[in-house]
Amino acid sequence: MKISVINGPNINFTGIREKGIYGSETWADIEKGIKSVADNMGVEVNFFQSNHEGAIIDYIQECYTNGTDGIVINPGAFTHYSYAIRDALSSVMLPVAEIHMSNIHKREEFRHLSVTVPVCVGQICGFGSYGYTLALMAIINYIEKNDKLTKKA
């Protein structure tokens, strides 16, 4: 199984920006933790981060042809207004878990709305960097259950 972890704007500054909200772990530290969990589960994981909407869309579309089975995505600020990313996620027809390190529903009003989550299997937020592990395990579980259901049909 192959999972792509996609991050939007400013995730590359995790550990640098707003430590009171996002913590002091760097993105490299978080990536190592995700990779360790994936390795223990026998899953290949690929990482992509960009501060540019078009690059994220291009990578999502690449997931359609590169053997990706599911996506874990933290769209960053694009969560709240990028219908283009939402449409890209919808078009690849892969299961998607949306993740946010902070609880977006307890923050500023504009962060409460996610335009991307309606095309996702689910959303995990508020658990810091551990949310990535939760999202990875959730999407793997979803794919495994869906495969079993499909094979029975």
N, C-alpha and C positions, 0 to 999 in steps of 0.2 A: 504494500500500500504506500502511496505517495501523497503527502500533504504539503501544500504551500502555505507558508505564513507570510502574509502581506501586511506591511505597515505604511501608513500615510505620513503626512507632514509632522515633523518635529520628534518623531519617535527615536530618530537617531540621536537626539539630545537628551534621552532618558538618562537620569543620573546627574545631569547638569542643570536642567530647567525645573523649576518649581518642585524642589525636593520634598516639600511638605505635602504635595499631592501625589507625586509619582515615585518618591523614594530616591535612594542614592545608588541603587544598582544601575550599572551601565547597560546599554542595549546588548553589548557583547556578553556581559554576564548572564543576562536573561536568555539570550540565544543559546548559550552553552547549556543552561538548565533545560530548555525545551528539547535540544538535541539529545541530551542524556535520557530524558523520558521517552522520546521517540525511539532511540536505539534500544532501550529496554523493552519496548513494545514491538520491536521488529518492524518499525515504520521508517521510511525515508522521509526526511523533511527538508524542504528548500525554503530559503529566506529571501525576501525582497522588501526593500524600503525605498520610497521616493517622496520627495517634497513636491512632486509634479503630478498633477491629475492625469495627464495623458500617458505618462510612463506607467502609472498604476493600471490604467485601462489596458494598455498594451500587454502588460504582464498577466492580467486576468485573462485576456483573450488567448495568450500563449498557453495558459493552463488547460485550455480546451484540447490542445493537440499534443501536449508534452507528457501525457500519462498521469496527470494529477487526478487523484481520486476525491479530494476535498480541499477546502480552503478555510483557513483561520485568518480573519482580517481585522485589523484595527485601522479604520480609515482616517483616524485623527479628526481634524476639523471638517474633513470632507463628509463625515457621517451626517452632518446637519444640513447639507445643501447640494451634494453632488448626485444629481439624478443620472449623470453620465456613468459614474461608478456603479450606481444601483443597476442601471441597464446592462452594464458589462457583466456584473455578477449574475443577473437573471439570464443573460444570453448564453452563458457557458453551461448552464444546466448541471452544475456541480453542487453538492451540499456545502453550505457555508455557515461558519460560526463567527459571529461578530463579538469582538472583545474590546473592552476599555478598562484600563487599569484603575481609573477613578470611577466612582458611582456617578455617572452623567445625570442621573435623575435627582441628585442632591446638590447639583451645582447650578450655575447660572441658567436662567430660563431657556435661553437659546440652545443649550446643550441637551435639553430634555427630549427633543425630537430627533429621531434617526430616520432618514429617508432610505437608508440602506437595509435596515433590519427586516422590512417586509419580504425581502427576497432571501432571507437567511433562515436556517433551521432554528436558530435561537441566538440569544445575546447573553454574554457574561460580563458583568461590570462590577467594580468596587472591590476586587480582591487583589489589587496591586499586580505585580508581575506574575503571581501564582495563577491569575486569570488565564494566562496563555496555556499553562498546563491543563487547567480545567477545560478550556476550549478544545485543546488537542485531544484530550481523552473523550470529550463529548462527541466530537466529529468522527473520531475513529469508531466509537460505539454506534453512532448513527449509521455509518457506512456498513459496518458488520451486520447490524440488524436488518438494514435494507437489502443487503445481498442475500441474506437467509430468506427473507420474505419473497424476493424475486425468484430465487431458485426453487421455492416451494410451489410457486404459481404455475 
